[in-house]
Amino acid sequence: MAVQSRSKVLNPTNDFLESLLGEFEAECRRVLQLIEQLKKADPESELHEDLEGDFFASLQRFTWLPKDILREWDKVIARLPEED
């Protein structure tokens, strides 16, 4: 998923970390969108069932995407010069 041209989220950072943050931001928006769609869909419909599957998949991404962000952020911080 491409990161749109925007200011950096973190400082210091790198392109990979910013890309991960962009994915996380997009996934957050997707989850909120799915919640709204689920509220409006007939609970007995096939659409609701499909939305539930998409919602589950999005929530699964929340189990690993923050870990990847933290791991990369740790790498960025580890490369900083030591403060005296």
Steps between C-alpha positions, in 0.01 A plus 500: 500500500657829395544787741362824368723805490471658844709617788682243707322352801810431708835668536741331457353259251566311179297421191410149615375620839294774335357242260397280793339798669311576179373142490392523863318827435321349201406190700358716781284681249393168348393363840293810572340478156416133554343573838273759340406261220429220747268727698297571186492151349225249576656261755348203317632600157786358299642853483521511881676165502752623241557820697560298816767302317667819380477645851663189648782517243560867578513429871751224436728757339492688829670203665814524286518846342568687829771246582667570165477874563655470846774269374597742221474801729738328743746452213480869410557605860788253540682665209493841669826629638542461875427811704766609746 
